[in-house]
Amino acid sequence: MRKTCLNEIYKLAKQDKRVVFFGSDIASGTLSQFREEMPDRFFMEGVSEANIVGVMSGLAMNGKIPYLNTIAVFLTRRCYEQIFLDAAMHDLKIRLVGSGGGLVYAPLGPTHLAFEDISLMRAIPNMTIVAPCDSEEMKRLMPQTLDREGPMYIRLGKGGDPIVSSPDKDFRIGKATLMREGADALIITTGVTLKMVLDAAAGLKNKGIEAAVLHMHTIKPIDSEAVMKAARKVKAIVTVEENSIAGGLGSAVSEIAAEAAFSPAKRFARLALPDAFPAKYGSQEQLMDFYGLTTEKIISSVGNLLKR
């Protein structure tokens, strides 16, 4: 996914001289073709993310469209004030590409786990947040980033994620994708957890439960209309995300559901990372299992809600 994203940035730069790329302490071979062909628009900085965001904001004020790629925790935590005040307050067109969203860097422990990046960025006015599910969806996303107004945070997985998106599904920033119809329950997810959600929906079908799957690749602005339309048909809603339970996708959907005042009320559950510092080391898969972000847990959560 990361390689696809960076390749698409290179293509955008070839067609539009406004595009500028920044990297922060990432592999020297990254986008070598970009560096060789457009050296005046390629900047590989050190561990100075806050300064980079300030420079990007200045460039954006002068008509450039700067893209920055670095590890998600450094991009969101380390330069939050600069993103908030320098870029978002002025509604500038900067593109922040966070590698390793969620539990990707599990072997490195809590300092490198972006378990709250969606929550942090969601609190920033004017910010668009996008979490594609695979590299093919990334290809459809990146051309749309060129002319969209305001700052944008693009959350990446670890790469090599299975392709689960469908080219026949329309992809537009700000519009959710209904991956599967269902009249019993609705499962809403974002990013790479779409794969386990689709697997869970298939498992539920074997139990006689038809679950709709709504892929919320754009978390902000959230597609309230799509949530409402899909939610009206079902008895239960479950959100699934590789992000903290505090302030992420589940929070956004619960706000929509609460304000909708459904009668009867929808049965609701959020599957997410706990509101706590991750205390475990291991692989991404091991930590996902430890925190209950699994196909089996989704199936049991939906089943339990419907039994109430």
N, C-alpha and C positions, 0 to 999 in steps of 0.2 A: 504493500500500500504506500509506504513512504517513497520508494523508488518511483512508483507511478506518479505520485504527487509532484515530486521534484522534476521529473521528465515533462510533466504538463506545464510547470512553471517555465521551464526552458522554452517550450513551444510558444507560450504566451509572450515571452520576451522577444522571440524572433519576429513575432507579428506586431508587437506594440512596444515602441521605444520608451514608454512610460514605466515599464516593469523593471524593478530593481530587486536583486536578491541579496539577502543577508544570511549568513550562517554563524552560529555561535559554538565554538569548540566542538565541531563535528568533523568527521573524517575528511582528510585533505583531498581525497579523490572525489568528494561529492560534487556533482555537476561540473566536472572538469571541462566538458565541452562548452558549457556556459562561460566559464572563466577564460578559456582560450579565445572564444569568438567575441565575447562582449565584456572585456575586462573592466571597462569603465562603469559597468552596472552590476558587478559581482564583488561582494565584500565578505570576507571570512574573518570575523572578529573573534576575540578571545572570550573569556568568561566575563562579559560586560553587558548582559542582557538589558539592564535598565538604560544604559547609555544608548544601546542600539535602538530601543523603542523611541527614545528622544530624537535620535537622528532620523529615523523612519518618519516620525511625525512631521519634522521639518521638511523632509522631502515631499511628503503627501500634501503639505500646505502649498507646495510649489508645483503641483501637478503630476508628481510621480505616483506610482502604485507599488509600494515596497512589500516584499514577502520575506518573512523571517522563519527559519526552521531551526528548532533546537528541542532538547528534551522538555517534555511538557511541564514538569515541576519547576524547572528553572524559568520557563517562559511565563508561567502564571503567578507563582509565589514571589519570585525574586524581583519582578518589575511591575507589581500590581499597581502601584501608585502612578507610574509613568503611563501604563495602559489606560488607567482610569482618567487621569487629568490631561496628559499630553495628547492622547489619541481620541479616546471616546468622548470626552467633553467637547471636543471640536468636531466630532463626527467625521473623522478622517478615514480615508480608504487605505488602511494598513491591513495586511493579512498575516496572522499569527498561526503558524503550523506547529502544533505540539506533538512530538513523537513520543510514543509510549504512554498513551492515556490509560488510566485504570491501573491494573496490576502487572503490566508488562515487565517492569523492572523488579519483579518479586525477589530475585536473588540478592538485590542490593539493599533491601529493607525499606522502612518507612520514609527515609529521607528522599527516596527516588520514586515513590509510588504516588502517582497523580490520582489519588482516590477522591479528591474534592475539586478538581479543576473545572468541571461543568458547573458546580455550585458557585465557585468564585466568579467565573466569567458571566454566569447568568445574572449576577447582581449588578453588572455594569450596564448603565443605560446606553442605548444605541448599538450594543454588541450583538452580532449574529454568531450563533454557535452551530456548527455542523459536525456530525460524526458519521461518516460513511461506513457502510458495512463491509466493503471489500474494494479491491483495486478497480474493478469494472465500474462501480458506482463513483469512484474517485474521478475516473475519466469524464464522467458526465457532469460532475460537480465543477471541476476546475475552470472550464471556459466561462462559467457563470460568475466566477469570482472577479472577473476583470472589471465589469461595469457596475457591480452592485455598490450602492452607496454605504458609507460607514465602515467601522472596523469589523473584522471577522476572525473568529477562532476556529481552526480546523483541527479536529482531534483525530490522531492516527493510532492504529493498533500496532502490532509488532511486525507486521509483514507476513506474507505467506498464508494469510487468512483465506479459508475456502470461499469460492465464489458462490454467493447465494442470491445476489441481486438478479433482476430479470430485465433485459434490454427492452422488452415490450411494455414495461412499466414507466410511465412518465416521471421524469426526475426534475423537480424544480425546487430551488431554495425556498424554504418557507412553507412547502406543501408536503404533508405526510404521504407515504406510500402504503396503500392497503395491499398487503402481500397475500392475504387469505381471508375469505369470507367465513362467517360463523355466527350462529344465532344464540348460542348458550353463554359464551364468555368472550371477553376481549383482552388480548395481551398486547401491551404497548411496550416497545423497546427502542433502543438506539445503538448505533455502532455495531461492533462485532458480536454482541450478544444476540443479534438477530438469528444466527445459525441455531443456537440452542433453543430459542423460542419456536422456530419453525419445526424443529425436532419434537419439541414438547406438544405442539399442536397436532402433529401426526400421531403421537402417542395417545393424546386425549381422544382422537377420533376412534382409535381402537377400543376405547372405553365407552364409546357412544356419545362423546361430548364434542360438539362442534365449536371450535375456538377461532375467532377472527384474530388476525395478526396485523397490527399497525406499526409500520417502521417509521419512527420519528427521527429521520436523519437530521432534520433541522430542529434543534431543541429550543432555540430562540431566534426569531419569533416563533412560538409554537402554533401549530395549526389547530386552533380551537374548534374550528368548524368540522374538521375530520374527526376529532375526538368525540364531539357531540353526536355526529351522524352515526358513528360506529357504536357508541355507548348506548344509544337509545334502544338498540335491538337486543341487548344482552342483560343478563342478571348480575354478572360479576365482571370486575375489571382488575387485572393484575399488571403492574408495571415492573419491568426488569431492566436493570442498568448496572454497569460496572463503574459505579460512582457512589459517593456517600448518600445515605438515605436522607440526609439533611440538605435540602435545597436543590436537588437535582431534578431529573425527569419526573420521578414519582411525585415530588412536591408540586411541580407545574401541573401535572394531570389532576392531582387531588384538588388543586385550587379551581380548576375548570369544573370538576364534578360537583364540588361543594356549592359553587355559585349557580350551577344549573338547577339545583334543588329538585333532583329527580324524584318522582313519586310513582311507585315506591323507590326508596333509596337504593342505589347500586351497592352491592357487596364489593369491598375494595381491599386490595393488599399490595404492598410495595416490597419487591425483592431487590435489595441493594446492599452495598457495603455498610457496616455499622458506623454510627457517629462516634468513632474512636480511632486512635492511631493503630494501624496494622502492627501486630506484634509478632507475626510469623515470617519466616523466610522460606524460600522454596521456589517452585516454578509458578508461573501464572495459573496454570491448571490446578495445581495443588491449593493455592490460595482461593481460587474460585470455588473449589469443592469445600474448603474449610468454612467459607462464608455463605455457603448454601446457594451459590449462583450456578445451578446445574439444571439440566433437563428434568431430572427426577423431582427436584424441589418445585419447579414450575408446575409440573403435572399435579403434584400433591396439593399445592396451594390452590390451584383452580378447582380441583375436586372438593377440597374442604370448604371453599366458599359456597359452592353450589349445594353442598349438603346441609348448610345452615337452615 
